[in-house]
Amino acid sequence: MKIATFNVIKIFVICILLLLPTGSNKEVQIDDQDLIMVGEVTNEIRMGKFAGNRNLAMGVRNILEELILDLDYDLSDQADKKLNVRLVFFDIKNIGSSVAVFHKDVSLTQIIAIGELEVNGKVRKRTTQKGTSKTISTSTLVVTEDGTFNQQTASIALKKVCEQIIKDLL
């Protein structure tokens, strides 16, 4: 009886030792080169509808974070690299033409932003990028267009300029 109990205890101890984690399961090390942090995103637009708009700056921050992750970089608050973006220009240009009853309207959304790559508190690289997006509408009746803001074209232009900044700086 004592031998059977001893064998059961041995089997139990062996099972516990096999189930315990060992040092061979190492975590994947993240390279410090791939860590980046989105720093300040400021809206320095002086004129127009989006002058000083904090929502635009927050939207650009979200776009930057999404694009950084899509480009296989890792976001971290402890990263040595910091990406700062200043929005300096945002405008919608309306170019239209009419001939008799035919009307063609082109809205061109332009955004200019300055990006800075900061490493250990010092600016290492700076770039100025321009993003554009176009909306074309045609009709057979003369329709007046007031050039209002189009969310989709602005979003496309913002994504283009953010992607250009990230690719140029990293």
C-alpha positions as CSV (number, residue, x, y, z in Angstrom):
1,M,0.0,0.0,0.0
2,K,2.8,2.4,0.8
3,I,4.5,1.6,-2.5
4,A,1.3,2.4,-4.5
5,T,0.9,5.7,-2.6
6,F,4.6,6.6,-3.2
7,N,4.2,5.8,-7.0
8,V,1.1,8.0,-7.2
9,I,2.9,10.9,-5.5
10,K,5.9,10.4,-7.9
11,I,3.6,10.6,-10.9
12,F,1.8,13.7,-9.5
13,V,5.2,15.5,-9.0
14,I,6.4,14.5,-12.5
15,C,3.2,15.9,-14.0
16,I,3.5,19.1,-12.1
17,L,7.1,19.6,-13.2
18,L,6.2,19.0,-16.8
19,L,3.4,21.5,-16.7
20,L,5.5,24.3,-15.1
21,P,6.8,26.8,-17.5
22,T,10.5,26.6,-18.4
23,G,13.0,29.2,-19.5
24,S,12.9,27.9,-23.1
25,N,9.6,29.8,-23.9
26,K,11.1,33.3,-24.4
27,E,8.9,36.2,-25.3
28,V,9.4,37.8,-28.7
29,Q,11.7,40.8,-28.3
30,I,10.5,44.0,-29.9
31,D,13.3,45.8,-31.7
32,D,13.8,49.4,-30.4
33,Q,14.1,50.5,-34.0
34,D,10.4,49.6,-34.6
35,L,9.0,51.5,-31.6
36,I,7.6,54.9,-32.2
37,M,5.3,57.3,-30.4
38,V,2.9,59.8,-31.9
39,G,3.8,63.1,-30.3
40,E,2.2,66.5,-30.7
41,V,-0.3,67.0,-33.5
42,T,-1.1,70.7,-33.7
43,N,-3.4,72.7,-35.9
44,E,-1.6,75.8,-37.0
45,I,-4.1,76.7,-39.7
46,R,-4.7,80.4,-39.6
47,M,-7.6,81.0,-41.9
48,G,-10.7,79.2,-43.0
49,K,-13.2,76.8,-41.4
50,F,-10.6,74.6,-39.7
51,A,-8.5,77.3,-38.1
52,G,-7.6,76.1,-34.6
53,N,-10.0,73.1,-34.8
54,R,-8.9,70.6,-32.2
55,N,-11.1,67.9,-33.7
56,L,-9.0,68.0,-36.9
57,A,-5.8,67.5,-34.8
58,M,-7.3,64.5,-33.0
59,G,-8.5,63.0,-36.3
60,V,-5.0,63.3,-37.7
61,R,-3.5,61.7,-34.6
62,N,-5.9,58.7,-35.0
63,I,-4.9,58.5,-38.7
64,L,-1.2,58.6,-37.9
65,E,-1.6,55.8,-35.3
66,E,-3.5,53.6,-37.7
67,L,-1.0,54.1,-40.5
68,I,2.0,53.5,-38.2
69,L,0.5,50.2,-37.2
70,D,-0.4,49.3,-40.8
71,L,3.3,49.9,-41.8
72,D,4.5,47.3,-39.2
73,Y,5.8,49.7,-36.6
74,D,4.9,49.4,-32.9
75,L,3.4,52.2,-30.9
76,S,4.8,52.7,-27.4
77,D,4.7,55.6,-24.9
78,Q,8.3,54.7,-23.9
79,A,9.7,54.9,-27.5
80,D,12.8,57.0,-28.2
81,K,11.3,58.1,-31.6
82,K,8.5,60.6,-31.6
83,L,6.5,61.8,-34.6
84,N,5.2,65.4,-34.4
85,V,2.9,66.8,-37.1
86,R,1.8,70.5,-37.6
87,L,-1.1,71.2,-39.9
88,V,-0.4,74.5,-41.7
89,F,-2.9,74.7,-44.6
90,F,-6.3,73.3,-45.4
91,D,-8.4,74.6,-48.3
92,I,-11.0,73.6,-50.8
93,K,-10.8,75.0,-54.3
94,N,-13.8,74.9,-56.5
95,I,-13.2,74.9,-60.2
96,G,-16.4,74.8,-62.3
97,S,-17.4,75.2,-65.9
98,S,-20.7,75.6,-67.5
99,V,-21.7,75.4,-71.2
100,A,-25.4,75.9,-71.9
101,V,-27.1,73.2,-69.7
102,F,-23.9,71.1,-69.1
103,H,-22.2,71.7,-65.7
104,K,-18.9,70.3,-64.4
105,D,-17.7,71.0,-60.9
106,V,-14.3,70.0,-59.5
107,S,-13.6,70.4,-55.8
108,L,-9.9,70.1,-54.9
109,T,-9.1,69.6,-51.3
110,Q,-5.5,70.6,-50.4
111,I,-3.7,69.9,-47.1
112,I,-0.2,70.8,-46.2
113,A,1.5,69.5,-43.1
114,I,5.0,69.5,-41.6
115,G,6.2,66.4,-39.9
116,E,9.2,66.0,-37.6
117,L,11.0,62.9,-36.4
118,E,12.3,63.5,-32.9
119,V,14.8,61.1,-31.5
120,N,15.7,61.4,-27.8
121,G,14.3,64.9,-27.7
122,K,16.2,66.2,-30.7
123,V,14.6,66.8,-34.1
124,R,16.5,64.5,-36.5
125,K,14.4,64.9,-39.7
126,R,11.8,67.3,-41.0
127,T,9.5,67.1,-44.0
128,T,6.7,69.2,-45.6
129,Q,4.1,67.2,-47.4
130,K,1.1,68.2,-49.5
131,G,-2.0,66.0,-49.9
132,T,-4.7,66.6,-52.4
133,S,-8.0,64.9,-53.2
134,K,-10.4,65.7,-56.0
135,T,-14.2,65.4,-56.3
136,I,-15.7,65.8,-59.8
137,S,-19.4,66.1,-60.4
138,T,-21.2,66.7,-63.7
139,S,-24.8,67.4,-64.6
140,T,-26.9,68.5,-67.5
141,L,-28.6,71.2,-65.5
142,V,-27.0,74.3,-64.2
143,V,-26.7,73.7,-60.4
144,T,-25.0,76.1,-58.1
145,E,-22.4,74.6,-55.8
146,D,-21.5,76.5,-52.7
147,G,-18.2,74.6,-52.1
148,T,-19.1,73.1,-48.8
149,F,-16.8,70.8,-46.9
150,N,-16.8,67.1,-48.1
151,Q,-15.9,64.7,-45.3
152,Q,-14.7,62.0,-47.7
153,T,-12.4,64.1,-49.8
154,A,-10.8,65.7,-46.7
155,S,-10.3,62.2,-45.2
156,I,-8.6,61.0,-48.3
157,A,-6.3,64.0,-48.5
158,L,-5.4,63.7,-44.8
159,K,-4.5,60.0,-45.2
160,K,-2.4,60.8,-48.2
161,V,-0.4,63.5,-46.4
162,C,0.0,61.4,-43.2
163,E,1.3,58.4,-45.2
164,Q,3.7,60.6,-47.1
165,I,5.0,62.1,-43.8
166,I,5.5,58.6,-42.2
167,K,7.2,57.2,-45.2
168,D,9.5,60.2,-45.6
169,L,10.5,60.3,-41.9
170,L,10.8,56.6,-41.2
